[in-house]
Amino acid sequence: MYNENEIPPHTKAVEMDFLVDPNVAYLLLASGLTFAMLALLNPGTGLLEIIALFMLLLAGFGIYNLPINLWSLAVLVAGSVLFVVAVFRAKSHWAFLIISIAAIMAGSVFLFSGETWWKPSVNPLLAALVSISSGTFFYFAARKVMEARAVVPTHDLNSLIGAVGEAKTAIQAEGSLQVAGELWSAWSRDRIPAGSLVRVVNREGFILEVEAVEPDA
């Protein structure tokens, strides 16, 4: 007998069986890794990290109770390496991407040991859908991030150091100056009257450190 307020034992067993189903364990693992990658691309939200951790913990329970095919795991790792090569390779990246997704899909299908080594434990349609959709998404996302990092800034703030401008207000602890055609916040170790010529000597973020310049200089 069990308390009517408690979950019946057979219900708990059903829940445990559900988590150790190869398709469920694979889907939880893929979802957890997807949310983890999204958290890396968009850090600081907290919600994505929590969802990723929760799904990976559930997937870990299922994986712990399921036999793993080591050769299939090796195929998954090889596919992941080829995926990284596809992201960073300028030429023939499509060929590497296709091969990597095919390897990840094959490794996913046979990730868990079935009745025989050749019999898939994960639904091939599910593995194909997850591998193609997630692989394509993260490929284009990673390429966009790389392209954004490769773009040379159109306005190098460090080029302002040494430039001469005009103090628009009195400058000491704070103030503003006109330099390179734009108005900037500035400060100086010594007080500089408004209208004086100043030279930029340092930069801290978007605040410029300046010093007075004699007109004849």
Buried (B, 14 or more C-beta within 10 A) or exposed (E): EEEEEEEEEEEEEEEEEEBBBBBBBBBBBBBBBBBBBBBEEEEEEEEBBEBBBBBBEBBBBBBEEBEBBEEBEEBBEBBBEBBEBBBEBEEEBEEBBEBBBBBBBBBBBBBBBBEEEEEBBBBEEBBBEBBBEBBEEBBEBBBEEEEEEEEEEEEEBEEBEEBBBEBBEBBEEEBBBEBEEEEBBBBBEEEBEEEBBBBBEEBEEEEBBBBBBEEEE
